[in-house]
Amino acid sequence: MSQPLPLPALHASHAGTWLRDANGSTRGCSKGEAVMAAADTPLLLMNAPLVASRLGYPDLSGLDLLELFAFVHPAKFCVPTPKGLAHALDLAEPEDDAGVPLLLQQAAGALVATCESEDWAEREGAWSSLQSLARLRWPWANVLAPHVAKPQKAEKWLFTRLPEWEETPERPQPSQVLIEEPEIEAHLEQLTGEGAERREGQRLFARGAGHIFSPRDRQRRPHVLLAQAGTGIGKTLGYLAPASLWAAQSGGTVWVSTYTKNLQRQLRRESTRAWPATRPDGSPPVVVRKGRENYLCLLNLEDALQGGFAGRPAILAHLVARWAAYTQDGDMIGGDLPGWLGTLFRKRGIAALTDQRGECVYAGCPHYRKCFIERSARNAAQADLVIANHALVMVNAARGRDLASRPTRIVFDEGHHVFDAADSTFSAALTGQEAIELRRWIIGPERNSRGRRRGLAARLADVASYDEAGGDAVEAAVEAAEALPSEGWLGRLAEGAPSGPLEALLAQVRATTYARDESGQEAGYGIETETAQLPGELVEAASTAAQALAQIRRPLLKLAGRLEAIMEDAPDWLDGQGRARIEGARHSLSWRIDLIAAWEALLGRLGGPADPEFVDWLAVDRNDAREFDVGLYRHWLDPMKPFAQVVLEPAHGVMLTSATLTDRDESGPDWEHAIAKSGTPHLELAPKTTQADSPFDYAGRAEVLIVTDIKRGDIPALAGAYARLIEASEGGVLGLFTAIRRMRAVYGRIADRLARAGLPLYAQHVDPIDTGTLTDIFRDDARASLLGTDALRDGVDVPGRSLRCVVMESVPWPRPTILHRARRASAAEAAGGAQRYDDRIIRARLAQAFGRLIRSKDDAGHFVVLSPAFPSRLLSAFPEGTPVIRLTLAEALQRVAKGVGDSAHADTAEAESEES
């Protein structure tokens, strides 16, 4: 048994602050006393940014147990709470807040003891890493130094320890096979396991899913299935059964696309029933694939380790390097890197270690053969199942580097989000932030900028020296890119002193947007205006900017042509690695050329007649009244048109599935609208549809309570309602808000009160913790509650007692943006008109929020909406048979306190008593 580390410890929560001496007792103290103690000597604490926010002392630092945990156990999960730390280290949970400082000493002792243990699994590389961290004055370095033994042999550098991927032959075209329904049912039975409950809805769903794997009859006519499956049907295994059968028999790849990272993790777990972890040759049959910005970039990490980062970010880089040696796949966002690690360092250090700017040099990188991104892409090309997200599937279909590996059999789980993903993917945005990134990609580092950014000239120096025309094109592109915004552009716009044609355009956009704003600038949110009746100065600036963009696009097109010529008539010095680098450069060039062409098209329409297929507007993006971007935007009125052409048309089989695929009004499911939002009408296709209702007993396990006496806009009343509901439920509440400002106001009023009652409260955009980690904390503590916005309405899977009450602050009305107004006007001529368009959106949001409540057959709880005038036409959003009760807050508190089962029992007893 390890001994507690004899160092003073500090714990702060909304309920109070506690200090423990190195070898003494724990005492409560004031915030001021805690701050003074922390300034005098390094204290043991957990999650320094969170403790700092609790104390109101942003400069707090100390010996953070989470940093020590990340060093000792890289790539291991730990819920970042005292309870979570205790479970991860097999220690006793503290009984209350006062017991936490002792736990911190015990946890520190256990982690230090691990470093001395012979069976420390992550020992390799620890000593070398600790020496580097000591030079950076990491607070833990001196504490750990006596306990981490110097190895007998020098440890290998991280970049020599990582395994290399190997090239594999191109996978042959999949065989044309037909999977029979009895085969699917038998395989499903095998996957669910012997003795598993026989679910007729799941069998029906699986048989329907097999349809998309049938051979295609005609070119550009994929098999499309829209499958609605209620919660509890078991749709994941329902489509994995035919998918795994088809992959085994055809030798092809199935892509399953999700909208949330949570479902990706769930899919990865479920897939182990259908596929082994590895094939006999060691390759993985199942691969999770994400965008490049999710993975660690080894070149960025090397730069950070060798001086690119300084101070605290440099410490983060070394902890990430520890993780990189043990990670499963290098996924930094939602993978096995703890989501809380980056937030401990307060800055965007994690993002700086990924390929955020699309500046990868591919084979020109010294770590190319060890690259996590390239390994993932190659594994995906050989996989039976690729788990991806909607945006990546669409981008891969639109501009994937390898045509042969583009998805042709696709299951879109969380299919109700396909429209939103397509809306984002196929849009165009000419903003200052986007334009400055293009400048950096072309020109490279300027003035005192740090990092490894390299411009076109540096990346293609050997090509330029070999091919004179290519070299001239690079020079012309670099010269033309000077017209793009540069560092400090936002300040120059605010001062009325733009530099160059693009900044001049953005200055006109900003001025016009502010001139037409009617929202009230004190609101602090972004503002926008339509591109109608524009002033002549803006139209003129747009024309000049379009010409400047064309001057950039032309040499890039010429360069792309020269690179293609070099590939066709390769010089002697061009080896395999050089070919791969040029291929990468061609892909990046193609992407930027298309981007600039989209910007030119956007500018070309300004001042002229509107294109009925698009919605254009100007916007100034702000956060708490601070401007961070200015630009012009273009979205498709119906983004499913490009989706149909880019994703559906080349595919052979596509399935969209969700528990809320269709809207449901008084007349029943609206399949006509679901089909319209699938994109199939643009191909003149009639998709198949199927529906499997949830087996859950919503009538007996859930209640919808509409509270009618909380006035809209009354923040004190709203905060009081949330506090009392959380107290009545004894925690386990997910609170959903439509505005961050109201959520912060409610949190600030009630967090201390609830903490004193032993009911922890967490909130998005308030606590310095990422959303995924907040959900983990909420799931781990049945007395905790969580407040959040849209991201929590559809991305939270918390079965069991940890989530037993969902509270919505109001009816989730659509935000009246220019894009929403245009689509609403377009729907005005359809059946039901504009109001039905809005109602569909609201019912979908209500259904998705209600879906957080009942995740398994044993779950039960209340869904509360604080709305004095909830429209009856929206009630069909809830599952049929679910009791809906309009009542006062006092009555709602009684029902929540009793629980659903007890409330139903009490009502039955009362009714029986009245009858007798």
C-alpha positions, 0 to 999 in steps of 0.5 A: 500500500503506497503512502500519501505524498507529504505535500499540502493539498487544496480543493475548491468547489462551489460548496467551499474551500479546504486546505490540508497540511503536508502531514496534518489535518484538513480545514476549511478556509476562505478563498483568500487564504487558499490563494495566499497558500497557493502563492507561498508554496506549490500545492497538490490540486486537481484540474488547476483551471477549474480550481482557479475559476472556483477561487476567482484567481486565474494565475493559480498554479501548483502540482496538478494531479491530472498532469501527473496522471497523464505522465504516468499513465499516457493513453489511459482514461480517467474521469477528472473528478476526485471520484474518477481519480479514486476509481482509476487508482483503486483508492477509496472515494472521499465521503465529502469535499473535506475528504478530497485533499487527503485523496489528492495526497493518496493519489499522488503517493500511488502515482509516485509508487507506480513509477518505482514499480517493476511492472510500470507498463509505461516506463519506456521513455519516461526518464528521458521525458522527465529530463526534458520536463525538468529543464522546462521547470515542470512542477512535478519534475523535482518530485518525480526525479528520485522515483524514476530510475535512469535506464541502463541503456539510452532510451530511443527517441519517440520518432524512432520508436513509432512503427512504420506503415507499409504500402499495400496493393490496391484492393480489387473491385468488390464482387457482386453478391446478393445476401439473402434475408435468412442469411442476415437473420442467422448472422444477426442471431450469431452477433447478438449472442446465444440466449439474447432477447429476440427483438422482432423490430431488430430482425425487420430492420436488419432484413431491410438494411440488406437491401442496400448491398444488392448489386446496382441495376443501372449506373448512377442509380444507387439503392437507397433506404430510409430506415427509422428505428426507435431507441432500443431497436438495436439498429447498430447490430441491425445494419452491421449484420448485413454489412459484415456479411457483404464485406466478407463475401464481396471483399469490399468496404462499408462506410458507417457515418455518424454525426457525434463522436460518442456514436463512433465510440459505441460503433467501435465497441459493437463492431468487435462482435462482427470482426476480430481486432486484427486479421491474421496478417495483423491489419485491422478489419475495422478502422475509425477515420476522421478528418486530418485536424483530429490527428497528431501531426508528428512534424508539428510535435517535433517542432514543438519539442525543439523550441517551437513551443515555450513555457507551459505549451512546451510542457504540454508538447512533452506530455503529448509526446509521452501519449504518442508512444502509447496511443492506439491511433494518434487521434487527439480529439475523441480518441485515447488522448484525455479530453481534459489534457489540453484544457489544463494548459488554457491555450490552443496547444492541442490544435497547434499539434494537429494539421489544422491548416491543411499544410501537410507536405505529405512525402516531404515530411521526414515522419511520413512513413510513421504518420498517424493520418497516412496510416489511418487512410491506408488502413481504411482503404483495406478495411471491411468497415470504416467508421467516419463522420458525415462531413468526412464522408462528403468531403472524401466523396467530393475530393478524395485523393484516391478515387478507388477508395471513395465510399460506395456502400454507406450507412448514415447513422444519425441520418437526421443530421445529413442535411445539416452536414451537407449544408456545411460541407457544400457552402462557401465562406470568403472570410478574413480568417479563411483568406489569411490561411490561404495566404499562409499556405501560399507565402509561408511564414512572415515577419516574426511568426513561429512554427513550421509553416512553409510556403509553396516555394519551400515545399516545391523548391526542387520542382521549381529548380527543375521546371522553369515554368513551374518555378515561374508559376510559384513566384507568380502565385506568391506575388499575387497572394500579397493581395490577401489579408495579413496579420493584424487585418481585424485591427486595420478594419476597425481603424478604417485603414484596410491594406489590399483589395481583399481587406478593402472588401472586408472593410466594406462588408463590415461597414454595410453589416453594421449600418443595416444591423437592427439587433442592437450591437450591445447583444454581443452576438454576430450580426448579418445582413442580406446581399440585396440593394448593396452600396456601390462601394461594396460592389466595386470592392467585390469586383476588384477583389475578384480580379485579385483572386483570379490573379492567384488562381491562374498561376496555381492552375498553371502549377498544377498542370506543370506538376501533372506533366512532371508526373507523366514524364518523370525525371531520374531524380523523382523517386517514390517518395518524391512522387507521393509528395507531388501527388499530395501537392496536386491534391492540395492545389486542386482544393485551393483552386476550387476554393478560390473559384467558389469565392470568385463565383460568390463575388461575381453575383454581388450587385446582380440578380439573386441566384434562386438556388443559393442564399448569400449574406454578409456577416460580422462574427462576434463573441461577447462583443469581440469581433473575430471574423468578417466575411461573405457566405453562400449556402445552397437553398437545398444542400441535398442537391450537391449531396445527391450529385457528389455522394448518392450518384456514384454510390451503389447503396446508401442507407439513412437511419435514425430514431427521428428520421421523419417528422410526426404530426397529428396525421402520423409520420411524414415520409414525404418530407423525409424523402425530400431531405434525403436528396433522392428526388434530385436523382428521380429516385424512389427510396425504400422506407422502413420503420421499426418503433421503439420497444420501450414503455414510454407510457409507464417510464416517462412523463412530459411536464409542461410548466406553465408559471415561469414567465419567459425572460424572467431569469431569477424565476428561471434559475429558481426553477432549475435549482428546485428541479435539480433538488427535487430530482437529487441531481441527474438533470440535463438542462438544455438552453437555447442561449449561452448567456441565459445558461451562464446567468442561471448557472451563476445564480444556483451553482453554490446553492446546489453544491452546498446540498451535495449536488454538483453542477457543471456547465458548457461554456462556463467550466474550463472543460471540454464537452466530452469530458463534461459528459463523462463527469456527468455520467460518472456521478448520479448526483451531478447535473449538467447545463448545456446547449445544442451540442448536448441535445443530440450528442449525449448517451447517458443510460441509467440513473445518472440522467433521470430528468431533462429540463428545457428552458423553453420551446426551441424555436429556430433562430431567425437567421437569413438562411432560415428565413430563405428556406422558410419562405421557400417552404411557404408554398408547400403543404402547411406553409412556413409554419409547418417548416418551423414546426418540423424543426422544433419537433425534431429538436424536442424529439432529439432532446427527449431521446436523451432521457430513455436510453435503455428499457430500465431507464425512467424519468421526466422531461420538463419544458418551462413554457407558459404557452407550449403549442399543442401541435408540437406534442406529437414530437414525443413518443405515442402514449407518453403522458403529457401534463400541463402544471405549475412548478410546484406540482412538477416538483412533486412529480419529479421528487416522487419519480415516474413509477411512484407518480404513476402508482400514486395516481392509480391508487388515488383513482381507485380510492375515488371510485370506491 
